[in-house]
Amino acid sequence: MKRLRLRGSGGASGVNGATLWTKGQQAAQERDQWDGRARSQRPAEPMAAARRLPGGPTSGWRRGQRTGARRKVRGAAGVTDGNEVAKAQQTAPKGAAPTVFSRILDRSLPADILYEDQQCLVFRDVAPQAPVHFLVIPKKPIPRISQAEEEDQQLLGHLLLVAKKTAKAEGLGDGYRLVINDGKLGAQSVYHLHIHVLGGRQLQWPPG
């Protein structure tokens, strides 16, 4: 360690004071260098490490999951997903039985049935667009609401009453939405009249 010689009348005590100051400055520099090395060798913060993991909270998989959730919310608000529209475009020219709903009616396809009587069947949607989402269908094969006849008045009213009673049984006392899609431009993908009942959260307006 090089001692600094002070000019003037500093004496031995002045030299020793300068020496102590120089040593202190060097020690501070060494501490700064050590702190710099220590910081560079510290492990990554937990959140930063999580970003690099496939299942991390900001990974693409989670972002995709949230995007899917938003699509469901849009569907619940009445905005039809593009795939459903494409399906409706393909189904429209056919418009003939048997449909997936007629197969549920004859029990050749399983369904989570909530209610049944001589005129209608109620079951949960296999791709729910809200916390509660079920369908009310008539047993009579009416392809579209626009093809219902005068003789179907009682049946159509019965479907609405059953929808109301089932909604109450499902705990939708704060409100819900009834949707009937009709035809290609209405995004009807199954040509058997059905009423969507959606609820369990705040729905948005206007629908798409």
Buried (B, 14 or more C-beta within 10 A) or exposed (E): EEEEEEEEEBEEEBBEBBBEEBEEEEEEEEEEEEEEEEEEEEEEEEEEEBEEEEEBEEBEEEEEEEEEEEBBBBBBBBBBBEEBBEBBEEBBEEBEEEBBBBBBBEEEEEBEEBBEEEEBBBBBBEEBBBEBBBBBBBBEBBBBBEEBEEEBEEBBEBBEEBBBEBBEEBEBEEEBBBBBBBBBEBBBBBBBBBBBBBBBEEBEEEBE
